[in-house]
Amino acid sequence: MITLENVLFKWHAKQPEPTINITKLDIDQGEHVFLHGPSGCGKSTLLSLLAGVTVPTQGNIQLLGKAINQLSNSKRDRFRADHIGYIFQNFNLLPYLSPIENVTLGCQFSKQRQKNALKNSAAIAAEASRLLTALGLNDALQHQAVAQLSIGQQQRVAAARAFIGSPEIIIADEPTSALDTQNRQAFVKLLFEQANAANSTLIFVSHDETLQTLFTRSISLVELQGGTDATH
C-alpha cells in the first residue's frame, strides 16, 4: 500500500543533516496509523512527501504500487486528486462557501472520486450531505457560510471533504489541535468510522500522545529516523 525505502530529504544541498532520513517504512491498506513526534522533527515534511507535494532527495516512495517520486508534477497532482484525501491543520476551507460546497470541492478535480461518490448517493451534493451528517454536522448547518461555524464544526467539514469519493489514503495533519481532550477523542473515532467504511488507510499526525492508544499502530518519527523499531 505505502512503502518508503531509503528516503532522504534535504531542503537544500548544503543542509548538513537531512530533514527526513527513513530506511524503511511499510503501511498496509486499511491501517489506522498514529504518527507522532515533537515539533520540528519533520512530520509535516513527511506528509508532504507522502502526498507527492515534494519529492525525496533520494530514495523511493511507493503508493498503491506507483513510485510517485518518479512521476511528473502533473501526474503527481492527478494521483493526489484521485487517491489522497487531506485534512489540514488549519482546515483550508473557503469561508464564503457552505459546508456542502466546500465538501464537493474534494472531488471536483477527480472523475474517479466523482464516480465513487455517486456509488453512495444520487448526486455529489447528496453524498456531501451524507458525510457531513455522519460526521456530526446537522442539516441546518450544512447550507450556511463556513465562516459562521465553530472550529469543531469546520473540522467536520474538512474531514468530509477529505473522505468524499472514498480515496484510498487519508492524511490528517494535526486536525485536533484546537479541541479539548474529550472532543479530540470523539472526532478521532468519527474518522475511524469513515475510514473503515471506505477501507481507507488513515495516517494521523499529532504531537498529542494521549491519542496514541486509540490507534492500532503508532509510529515515532524520531525513532523511525534513528533506525530503531519505531512501531508500537
PEKA-V296173 format. One record per helix or strand. SS is the DSSP state (~ for helix, > for strand). FROM is the first residue (numbers start at 1). TO is the last residue. If there is no record, write none. Layout:
SS & FROM & TO
SS & FROM & TO
This chain:
> & 2 & 9
> & 20 & 27
> & 32 & 36
~ & 43 & 50
> & 58 & 63
> & 66 & 67
~ & 68 & 70
~ & 73 & 83
> & 84 & 87
> & 98 & 98
~ & 99 & 107
~ & 111 & 120
~ & 124 & 134
~ & 139 & 141
> & 145 & 145
~ & 146 & 148
~ & 151 & 163
> & 169 & 173
~ & 181 & 198
> & 201 & 206
~ & 209 & 214
> & 217 & 220
~ & 221 & 226
> & 231 & 231
